[in-house]
Amino acid sequence: MSIAPAAGVVFDIETEVAIIGAGACGLVAALAAKEAGALVMVFERDASPAGSTALSSGMVPACGTRFQRDKGITDDSRLMAADIQKKAESRNDPAIVEAICRESGPAVEWLSDRHAVPFTLVEGFLYPGHSALRMHAPPSRTGAALMAALLAAAARAEIDIATEAQAVTLFVDDARRIRGLGLKRPDGRIEKVGCRALVLACNGFGGNPAMIRRHIPEMAEADYFGHVGNQGDAVIWGEALGARVDHMGAYQGHGSVATPHGILMTWALIMEGGFQVNARGERFSDETHGYSEQAVSVLAQPGRVAWDIYDARVHELGLGFEDYRNALSAGAIKSGKTIEALADAIGLPRAALAATLAAVHRPGPDAWGRDFAGKALSRPPFYGVKVTGALFHTQGGLVIDTKSRVLGRDGAPLPNLLAGGGAACGISGTTVAGYLSGNGLLSAVTLGRIAGRGAAALCR
Ligand SMILES: Cc1cc2nc3c(=O)[nH]c(=O)nc-3n(C[C@H](O)[C@H](O)[C@H](O)COP(=O)(O)OP(=O)(O)OC[C@H]3O[C@@H](n4cnc5c(N)ncnc54)[C@H](O)[C@@H]3O)c2cc1C
């Protein structure tokens, strides 16, 4: 990844808004820029756009939507912002959080109504830290369905997406204005595309082991579960351009990835009464604090693994998730008619697991402060899944203003560079514990829309 002087460069083609990365952020930015009347091109390194977006559960938090109103749910950007800030111990820039929350409802309704993204409100359980039901997802609750819908919308809007086009160079003038980019093509050729505004939508640095070792050493040995093409290019370019980066130690982890199958087990299992034990059959935390920090707790257990334990009621809830059904077909989920039979099936000590279940059923808060009231695991058969902790995506990145403009180290916006999604500094505080469920796609969708509009405005 490099920065080169624009002077004297002859571009092969010209566009107005160039967007690097065709995940949720890039595609939403493209739809918004096109709608604002700009000529747009998206450049994606992969042959088939997918990104971390396709690996996700496709859940986008949004407040004040008609989907919520239809179900009688009261929610607004103040409540949502308060939830985000509470989880992040108020380490986020409040203006950015406010801008994102304000944009969330209109963005989800716009994607649904104008671009046929099949959002539905996810009901049945609250993710940790959310004080209202506000997750919107396609019916399958998969990021693959979200990506398919966004790609279809981009095709309908006649947006050009160049694939196998890895951006490797930004051509910059003396005023730090991006004049174009160099794209590496499969045959090794470098194509040069001129632009008037550039949106960085190429996510974070989860796929770059050296950057993870430097900024998030606690996850250096953990599995990375996000898209491997996310190599930290936005941060590398930004630093070279004199941009500010921040919160580089923040990330989304997950403490429930079925191992060795590598399938995400929804945290709904835990929130609805499931719990986690280690190889001794003992619990080790209040699991409801959040799935992100639970990655670290699980990796601290013997063998760096744990088991999700739950009953038939929770299993039925899990069946609503495609990932869960895949885990079932893959043989990751074991069961037993009694808790002792389950212990045998998953190779845990019988007496210890039975004692743990009995302790969970005692009224009042447990040793970690979790109260299972109303969520007893009393319907056999019992289920167990061996899981590990993983790194999903990084949350640190380029510092932006409320218009998604990348800020220089002097605090002033660079002339025509915008960023969103995982390329921008997130709203998840400074550590693994600041990630509120859905912050990833929330930043991708809302900042994508803001950046797309802003980039188009720069071309007028
Ligand atoms: C398993 C998993 C589950 C998740 N579940 C959720 C969830 O339910 N809700 C939620 O909010 N978040 C979730 N997340 C996080 C969420 O997926 C991300 O925050 C979000 O997808 C980021 O979107 P993005 O557009 O910034 O990046 P991406 O979707 O990763 O897109 C970035 C694109 O940029 C391309 N690219 C990178 N560098 C270049 C380059 N130099 N040139 C050209 N192209 C480039 C990549 O190939 C990629 O296609 C999950 C993540 C994982 C891994």
The ligand as an SDF file (V2000), in Angstrom:
LIG
                    3D

 53 58  0  0  0  0  0  0  0  0999 V2000
  -18.6620  -13.8420   12.0040 C   0  0  0  0  0  0  0  0  0  0  0  0
  -19.0220  -12.4040   12.1150 C   0  0  0  0  0  0  0  0  0  0  0  0
  -20.3010  -12.0580   12.5440 C   0  0  0  0  0  0  0  0  0  0  0  0
  -20.6500  -10.7050   12.6450 C   0  0  0  0  0  0  0  0  0  0  0  0
  -21.9610  -10.3920   12.9630 N   0  0  0  0  0  0  0  0  0  0  0  0
  -22.3320   -9.0820   12.9930 C   0  0  0  0  0  0  0  0  0  0  0  0
  -23.6980   -8.7000   13.2040 C   0  0  0  0  0  0  0  0  0  0  0  0
  -24.6150   -9.5270   13.2530 O   0  0  0  0  0  0  0  0  0  0  0  0
  -23.9940   -7.3750   13.3290 N   0  0  0  0  0  0  0  0  0  0  0  0
  -23.0130   -6.4330   13.1990 C   0  0  0  0  0  0  0  0  0  0  0  0
  -23.2990   -5.2490   13.3350 O   0  0  0  0  0  0  0  0  0  0  0  0
  -21.7370   -6.7540   12.9000 N   0  0  0  0  0  0  0  0  0  0  0  0
  -21.3790   -8.0500   12.7850 C   0  0  0  0  0  0  0  0  0  0  0  0
  -20.0880   -8.3710   12.4640 N   0  0  0  0  0  0  0  0  0  0  0  0
  -19.1730   -7.2810   12.0720 C   0  0  0  0  0  0  0  0  0  0  0  0
  -19.5200   -6.8300   10.6480 C   0  0  0  0  0  0  0  0  0  0  0  0
  -19.4790   -7.9440    9.7900 O   0  0  0  0  0  0  0  0  0  0  0  0
  -18.5360   -5.7770   10.1560 C   0  0  0  0  0  0  0  0  0  0  0  0
  -18.3980   -4.7640   11.1100 O   0  0  0  0  0  0  0  0  0  0  0  0
  -19.0500   -5.1450    8.8640 C   0  0  0  0  0  0  0  0  0  0  0  0
  -19.3730   -6.1520    7.9310 O   0  0  0  0  0  0  0  0  0  0  0  0
  -18.0190   -4.2010    8.2780 C   0  0  0  0  0  0  0  0  0  0  0  0
  -18.4610   -3.7890    7.0140 O   0  0  0  0  0  0  0  0  0  0  0  0
  -17.4500   -3.0960    6.0290 P   0  0  0  0  0  0  0  0  0  0  0  0
  -18.1940   -2.7750    4.7880 O   0  0  0  0  0  0  0  0  0  0  0  0
  -16.7160   -2.0290    6.7520 O   0  0  0  0  0  0  0  0  0  0  0  0
  -16.3430   -4.2360    5.7250 O   0  0  0  0  0  0  0  0  0  0  0  0
  -16.4260   -5.5780    4.8540 P   0  0  0  0  0  0  0  0  0  0  0  0
  -17.7780   -6.1230    4.7560 O   0  0  0  0  0  0  0  0  0  0  0  0
  -15.3580   -6.4820    5.3860 O   0  0  0  0  0  0  0  0  0  0  0  0
  -16.0030   -5.0720    3.4100 O   0  0  0  0  0  0  0  0  0  0  0  0
  -14.7030   -4.5920    3.1380 C   0  0  0  0  0  0  0  0  0  0  0  0
  -14.3430   -4.9790    1.7120 C   0  0  0  0  0  0  0  0  0  0  0  0
  -13.1650   -4.2720    1.3340 O   0  0  0  0  0  0  0  0  0  0  0  0
  -12.3880   -5.1180    0.5010 C   0  0  0  0  0  0  0  0  0  0  0  0
  -11.0250   -4.5980    0.4950 N   0  0  0  0  0  0  0  0  0  0  0  0
  -10.1450   -4.5360    1.5180 C   0  0  0  0  0  0  0  0  0  0  0  0
   -9.0100   -3.9430    1.1200 N   0  0  0  0  0  0  0  0  0  0  0  0
   -9.1720   -3.6120   -0.1900 C   0  0  0  0  0  0  0  0  0  0  0  0
   -8.3380   -2.9700   -1.1770 C   0  0  0  0  0  0  0  0  0  0  0  0
   -7.0990   -2.5390   -0.8920 N   0  0  0  0  0  0  0  0  0  0  0  0
   -8.8280   -2.8110   -2.4410 N   0  0  0  0  0  0  0  0  0  0  0  0
  -10.0830   -3.2370   -2.7590 C   0  0  0  0  0  0  0  0  0  0  0  0
  -10.8940   -3.8660   -1.8650 N   0  0  0  0  0  0  0  0  0  0  0  0
  -10.4470   -4.0280   -0.6000 C   0  0  0  0  0  0  0  0  0  0  0  0
  -12.5510   -6.4840    1.1530 C   0  0  0  0  0  0  0  0  0  0  0  0
  -12.2230   -7.5260    0.2590 O   0  0  0  0  0  0  0  0  0  0  0  0
  -14.0310   -6.4520    1.5530 C   0  0  0  0  0  0  0  0  0  0  0  0
  -14.8440   -7.0000    0.5350 O   0  0  0  0  0  0  0  0  0  0  0  0
  -19.7050   -9.7060   12.3450 C   0  0  0  0  0  0  0  0  0  0  0  0
  -18.4180  -10.0560   11.9160 C   0  0  0  0  0  0  0  0  0  0  0  0
  -18.0760  -11.3870   11.7890 C   0  0  0  0  0  0  0  0  0  0  0  0
  -16.7000  -11.7390   11.3070 C   0  0  0  0  0  0  0  0  0  0  0  0
  1  2  1  0
  2  3  1  0
  2 52  2  0
  3  4  2  0
  4  5  1  0
  4 50  1  0
  5  6  2  0
  6  7  1  0
  6 13  1  0
  7  8  2  0
  7  9  1  0
  9 10  1  0
 10 11  2  0
 10 12  1  0
 12 13  2  0
 13 14  1  0
 14 15  1  0
 14 50  1  0
 15 16  1  0
 16 17  1  0
 16 18  1  0
 18 19  1  0
 18 20  1  0
 20 21  1  0
 20 22  1  0
 22 23  1  0
 23 24  1  0
 24 25  2  0
 24 26  1  0
 24 27  1  0
 27 28  1  0
 28 29  2  0
 28 30  1  0
 28 31  1  0
 31 32  1  0
 32 33  1  0
 33 34  1  0
 33 48  1  0
 34 35  1  0
 35 36  1  0
 35 46  1  0
 36 37  1  0
 36 45  1  0
 37 38  2  0
 38 39  1  0
 39 40  1  0
 39 45  2  0
 40 41  1  0
 40 42  2  0
 42 43  1  0
 43 44  2  0
 44 45  1  0
 46 47  1  0
 46 48  1  0
 48 49  1  0
 50 51  2  0
 51 52  1  0
 52 53  1  0
M  END
$$$$
